[in-house]
Every structure is written in C-alpha cells, then in structure tokens.
Amino acid sequence: MKLLLDTHVLLWYLLGDSRLTDRVREIVDAKTDLHFSIASLWEISIKVNLGKLQLNRSFQELLEELDFINAEFLQISIEDTQTYMNLPLLQQHRDPFDRMLIAQAINHSLAIVSSDRAFDHYEIQRVWSEKL
C-alpha cells in the first residue's frame, strides 16, 4: 500500500510523540512506499514563520529525516489543483493543506496516514488504528 504521511505524523514521529500509534510508528520505521507532500512542507514553513510551530531541528535536518525514512516527495500537479477545486467543501473540514493531501491521495491512489478523522468524509483510505 502506498502511503501519504499527514504533516503531524512526521512531526510526531520525529518527536517520539506518544499520540503516534504503534502501527503508524512501524509503518514509518519500515521506510516503504512513503510519500510526503510539498504542501506539507509549505504548511510547516508557514507555521514556523508565523510562530505557530517550533521545530526541534533545522529545516534542512527535517529534509534529511524525510530522506532517511525514504519518503518520496509528492509535487503538486495541475490535476491535483483541479481535484482540489472539485472536493466538497465540508463544514467540518476546511483546512486547505489537508484538502490538498486529499486531492493528491485521490489522484495518486494513496492512503493517508493521519489521526484526523475529518479525512473519513472523503473517498480515501485513512490509516491510523492499531488494527491491520
């Protein structure tokens, strides 16, 4: 299964955050079929710049960590933006970064690794629970 990591999954993984399930930790540790969106890098950059997020490492070290876990960078394509525009704008899910991940998951047949249940309102697979 090809997987798209939500932004918080990478950050929690790097911090050893206890909110990360054992299953998700094992998925990232396996370093197989992992993808990370450029949209998530933008989200991190914007939040750091606004003071809403502090990294415990440099941005360059974050990129090296992505390389270490063998995550493939997923660029944003024109098709992704078209799919984004056609997504229903649900009241419970208006986060533009999450919606870009949803569009990319649809277009690239990826499951999203995330604790965010709002993803469940879309025709994509979300990976989080301890069950396989």
Contact map, one row per residue, 1 for C-alpha under 8 A:
111000000000000000000000000000001000000000000000000000000000000000000000000000000000000000000000000000000000011000000000000000000000
111100000000000000000000000000001110000000000000000000000000000000000000000000000000000000000000000000000000111000000000000000000000
111110000000000000000000000000001110000000000000000000000000000000000000000000000000000000000000000000000000011110000000000000000000
011111000000000000000000000000000111100000000000000000000000000000000000000000000000000000000000000010001000011110000000000000000000
001111101100000000000000000000000111100000000000000000000000000000000000000000000000000000000000000000000000000111000000000000000000
000111111100000000000000000000000001000100000000000000000000000000000000000000000000000000000000010010000000000111000000000000000000
000011111110000000000000000000000000000110110000000000000000000000000000000000000000000000000000000000000000000000000000000000000000
000001111111000000000000000000000000000000000000000000000000000000000000000000000000000000000000000000000000000001000000000000000000
000011111111100000010000000000000000000000000000000000000000000000000000000000000000000000000000000000000000000011100000000000000000
000011111111110000000000000000000000000000000000000000000000000000000000000000000000000000000000000000000000000000000000000000000000
000000111111111000000000000000000000000000000000000000000000000000000000000000000000000000000000000000000000000000000000000000000000
000000011111111111110000000000000000000000000000000000000000000000000000000000000000000000000000000000000000000000000000000000000000
000000001111111110010000100000000000000000000000000000000000000000000000000000000000000000000000000000000000000000000000000000000000
000000000111111110000000000000000000000000000000000000000000000000000000000000000000000000000000000000000000000000000000000000000000
000000000011111110000000000000000000000000000000000000000000000000000000000000000000000000000000000000000000000000000000000000000000
000000000001111111010000000000000000000000000000000000000000000000000000000000000000000000000000000000000000000000000000000000000000
000000000001111111110000000000000000000000000000000000000000000000000000000000000000000000000000000000000000000000000000000000000000
000000000001000111111000000000000000000000000000000000000000000000000000000000000000000000000000000000000000000000000000000000000000
000000000001000011111000000000000000000000000000000000000000000000000000000000000000000000000000000000000000000000000000000000000000
000000001001100111111101100000000000000000000000000000000000000000000000000000000000000000000000000000000000000000000000000000000000
000000000000000001111111100000000000000000000000000000000000000000000000000000000000000000000000000000000000000000000000000000011100
000000000000000000011111110000000000000000000000000000000000000000000000000000000000000000000000000000000000000000000000000000000100
000000000000000000001111111000000000000000000000000000000000000000000000000000000000000000000000000000000000000000000000000000011110
000000000000000000011111111100000000000000000000000000000000000000000000000000000000000000000000000000000000000010000000000000110000
000000000000100000011111111110000000000000000000000000000000000000000000000000000000000000000000000000000000000000000000000000000000
000000000000000000000111111111000000000000000000000000000000000000000000000000000000000000000000000000000000000000000000000000000000
000000000000000000000011111111110000000000000000000000000000000000000000000000000000000000000000000000000000000000000000000000000000
000000000000000000000001111111110100000000000000000000000000000000001000000000000000000000000000000000000000000000000000000000000000
000000000000000000000000111111100000000000000000000000000000000000001000000000000000000000000000000000000000000000000000000000000000
000000000000000000000000011111110000000000000000000000000000000000001000000000000000000000000000000000000000000000000000000000000000
000000000000000000000000001111111100000000000000000000000000000000001110000000000000000000000000000000000000000000000000000000000000
000000000000000000000000001101111100000000000000000000000000000000000110000000000000000000000000000000000000000000000000000000000000
111000000000000000000000000000111110000000000000000000000000000000000011000000000000000000000000000000000000000000000000000000000000
011110000000000000000000000100111111000000000000000000000000000000001111000000000000000000000000000000000000000000000000000000000000
011110000000000000000000000000001111100000000000000000000000000000000011110000000000000000000000000000000000000000000000000000000000
000111000000000000000000000000000111110100000000000000000000000001000011110000000000000000000000000000000000000000000000000000000000
000110000000000000000000000000000011111110000000000000000000000000000000111100000000000000000000000010000000000000000000000000000000
000000000000000000000000000000000001111111000000000000000000000000000000111100000000000000000000000000000000000000000000000000000000
000000000000000000000000000000000000111111100000000000000000000000000000001100000000000000000000100110000000000000000000000000000000
000001100000000000000000000000000001111111110000000000000000000000000000000000000000000000000000100000000000000000000000000000000000
000000100000000000000000000000000000111111111000000000000000000000000000000000000000000000000000000000000000000000000000000000000000
000000000000000000000000000000000000011111111100000000000000000000000000000000000000000000000000000000000000000000000000000000000000
000000100000000000000000000000000000001111111110000000000000000000000000000000000000000000000000100000000000000000000000000000000000
000000100000000000000000000000000000000111111111000010000000000000000000000000000000000000000000000000000000000000000000000000000000
000000000000000000000000000000000000000011111111100000000000000000000000000000000000000000000000000000000000000000000000000000000000
000000000000000000000000000000000000000001111111110000000000000000000000000000000000000000000000000000000000000000000000000000000000
000000000000000000000000000000000000000000111111111110000000000000000000000000000000000000000000000000000000000000000000000000000000
000000000000000000000000000000000000000000011111111111100000000000000000000000000000000000000000000000000000000000000000000000000000
000000000000000000000000000000000000000000001111111100000000000000000000000000000000000000000000000000000000000000000000000000000000
000000000000000000000000000000000000000000000111111110000000000000000000000000000000000000000000000000000000000000000000000000000000
000000000000000000000000000000000000000000000011111111000000000000000000000000000000000000000000000000000000000000000000000000000000
000000000000000000000000000000000000000000000011111111000000000000000000000000000000000000000000000000000000000000000000000000000000
000000000000000000000000000000000000000000010011011111100000000000000000000000000000000000000000000000000000000000000000000000000000
000000000000000000000000000000000000000000000001001111110000000000000000000000000000000000000000000000000000000000000000000000000000
000000000000000000000000000000000000000000000001000011111110000000000000000000000000000000000000000000000000000000000000000000000000
000000000000000000000000000000000000000000000000000001111100000000000000000000000000000000000000000000000000000000000000000000000000
000000000000000000000000000000000000000000000000000000111110110000000000000000000000000000000000000000000000000000000000000000000000
000000000000000000000000000000000000000000000000000000111111110000000000000000000000000000000000000000000000000000000000000000000000
000000000000000000000000000000000000000000000000000000101111111000000000000000000000000000000000000000000000000000000000000000000000
000000000000000000000000000000000000000000000000000000000111111100000000000000000000000000000000000000000000000000000000000000000000
000000000000000000000000000000000000000000000000000000001111111110000000000000000000000000000000000000000000000000000000000000000000
000000000000000000000000000000000000000000000000000000001111111111000000000000000000000000000000000000000000000000000000000000000000
000000000000000000000000000000000000000000000000000000000011111111100000000000000000000000000000000000000000000000000000000000000000
000000000000000000000000000000000000000000000000000000000001111111110000000000000000000000000000000000000000000000000000000000000000
000000000000000000000000000000000000000000000000000000000000111111111000000000000000000000000000000000000000000000000000000000000000
000000000000000000000000000000000001000000000000000000000000011111111110000000000000000000000000000000000000000000000000000000000000
000000000000000000000000000000000000000000000000000000000000001111111111000000000000000000000000000000000000000000000000000000000000
000000000000000000000000000000000000000000000000000000000000000111111110000000000000000000000000000000000000000000000000000000000000
000000000000000000000000000111100100000000000000000000000000000011111110000000000000000000000000000000000000000000000000000000000000
000000000000000000000000000000110100000000000000000000000000000001111111000000000000000000000000000000000000000000000000000000000000
000000000000000000000000000000111111000000000000000000000000000001111111100000000000000000000000000000000000000000000000000000000000
000000000000000000000000000000001111000000000000000000000000000000100111110000000000000000000000000000000000000000000000000000000000
000000000000000000000000000000000011110000000000000000000000000000000011111000000000000000000000000000000000000000000000000000000000
000000000000000000000000000000000011110000000000000000000000000000000001111100000000000000000000000000000000000000000000000000000000
000000000000000000000000000000000000111000000000000000000000000000000000111110000000000000000000000000000000000000000000000000000000
000000000000000000000000000000000000111000000000000000000000000000000000011111011000000000000000000000010000000000000000000000000000
000000000000000000000000000000000000000000000000000000000000000000000000001111111000000000000000000000000000000000000000000000000000
000000000000000000000000000000000000000000000000000000000000000000000000000111111100000000000000000000000000000000000000000000000000
000000000000000000000000000000000000000000000000000000000000000000000000000011111110000000000000000000000010000000000000000000000000
000000000000000000000000000000000000000000000000000000000000000000000000000111111111000000000000000100110010000000000000000000000000
000000000000000000000000000000000000000000000000000000000000000000000000000111111111100000000000000100100000000000000000000000000000
000000000000000000000000000000000000000000000000000000000000000000000000000001111111110000000000000000000000000000000000000000000000
000000000000000000000000000000000000000000000000000000000000000000000000000000111111111000000000000000100010000000000000000000000000
000000000000000000000000000000000000000000000000000000000000000000000000000000011111111000000000001101100000000000000000000000000000
000000000000000000000000000000000000000000000000000000000000000000000000000000001111111000000000000000000000000000000000000000000000
000000000000000000000000000000000000000000000000000000000000000000000000000000000111111100000000000000000000000000000000000000000000
000000000000000000000000000000000000000000000000000000000000000000000000000000000011111110000000001000100000000000000000000000000000
000000000000000000000000000000000000000000000000000000000000000000000000000000000000011111000000000000000000000000000000000000000000
000000000000000000000000000000000000000000000000000000000000000000000000000000000000001111101100000000000000000000000000000000000000
000000000000000000000000000000000000000000000000000000000000000000000000000000000000000111111100000000000000000000000000000000000000
000000000000000000000000000000000000000000000000000000000000000000000000000000000000000011111100000000000000000000000000000000000000
000000000000000000000000000000000000000000000000000000000000000000000000000000000000000001111100000000000000000000000100000000000000
000000000000000000000000000000000000000000000000000000000000000000000000000000000000000011111110001000000000000000000110000000000000
000000000000000000000000000000000000000000000000000000000000000000000000000000000000000011111111001000000000000000000000000000000000
000000000000000000000000000000000000000000000000000000000000000000000000000000000000000000001111111000000000000000000000000000000000
000000000000000000000000000000000000000000000000000000000000000000000000000000000000000000000111111100000000000000000000000000000000
000000000000000000000000000000000000001100100000000000000000000000000000000000000000000000000011111110000000000000000000000000000000
000001000000000000000000000000000000000000000000000000000000000000000000000000000000000000000011111111000000000000000000000000000000
000000000000000000000000000000000000000000000000000000000000000000000000000000000001001000001111111111100000000000000000000000000000
000000000000000000000000000000000000001000000000000000000000000000000000000000011001000000000001111111110000000000000000000000000000
000101000000000000000000000000000000101000000000000000000000000000000000000000000000000000000000111111111000000100000000000000000000
000000000000000000000000000000000000000000000000000000000000000000000000000000000001000000000000011111111100000100000010010100000000
000000000000000000000000000000000000000000000000000000000000000000000000000000011011001000000000001111111110000000000000000000000000
000000000000000000000000000000000000000000000000000000000000000000000000000100010000000000000000000111111111010000000000000000000000
000100000000000000000000000000000000000000000000000000000000000000000000000000000000000000000000000011111111111100000000000100000000
000000000000000000000000000000000000000000000000000000000000000000000000000000000000000000000000000001111111110000000000001100000000
000000000000000000000000000000000000000000000000000000000000000000000000000000110010000000000000000000111111110000000000000000000000
000000000000000000000000000000000000000000000000000000000000000000000000000000000000000000000000000000011111110000000000000000000000
010000000000000000000000000000000000000000000000000000000000000000000000000000000000000000000000000000001111111000000000000000000000
111100000000000000000000000000000000000000000000000000000000000000000000000000000000000000000000000000011111111100000000000110000000
111100000000000000000000000000000000000000000000000000000000000000000000000000000000000000000000000000001000111110000000000111100000
001111000000000000000000000000000000000000000000000000000000000000000000000000000000000000000000000011001000011111000000000111100000
001111001000000000000001000000000000000000000000000000000000000000000000000000000000000000000000000000000000001111100000000001110000
000011011000000000000000000000000000000000000000000000000000000000000000000000000000000000000000000000000000000111111000000001110000
000000001000000000000000000000000000000000000000000000000000000000000000000000000000000000000000000000000000000011111000000000110000
000000000000000000000000000000000000000000000000000000000000000000000000000000000000000000000000000000000000000001111110000000000000
000000000000000000000000000000000000000000000000000000000000000000000000000000000000000000000000000000000000000001111111100000000000
000000000000000000000000000000000000000000000000000000000000000000000000000000000000000000011000000000000000000000011111100000000000
000000000000000000000000000000000000000000000000000000000000000000000000000000000000000000001000000001000000000000011111110101000000
000000000000000000000000000000000000000000000000000000000000000000000000000000000000000000000000000000000000000000001111111111000000
000000000000000000000000000000000000000000000000000000000000000000000000000000000000000000000000000000000000000000001111111000000000
000000000000000000000000000000000000000000000000000000000000000000000000000000000000000000000000000001000000000000000011111100000000
000000000000000000000000000000000000000000000000000000000000000000000000000000000000000000000000000000000100000000000001111110000000
000000000000000000000000000000000000000000000000000000000000000000000000000000000000000000000000000001001100011100000011011111000000
000000000000000000000000000000000000000000000000000000000000000000000000000000000000000000000000000000000000011100000001001111100000
000000000000000000000000000000000000000000000000000000000000000000000000000000000000000000000000000000000000001111000011000111110000
000000000000000000000001000000000000000000000000000000000000000000000000000000000000000000000000000000000000001111100000000011111000
000000000000000000001011000000000000000000000000000000000000000000000000000000000000000000000000000000000000000011100000000001111100
000000000000000000001010000000000000000000000000000000000000000000000000000000000000000000000000000000000000000000000000000000111111
000000000000000000001110000000000000000000000000000000000000000000000000000000000000000000000000000000000000000000000000000000011111
000000000000000000000010000000000000000000000000000000000000000000000000000000000000000000000000000000000000000000000000000000001111
000000000000000000000000000000000000000000000000000000000000000000000000000000000000000000000000000000000000000000000000000000001111
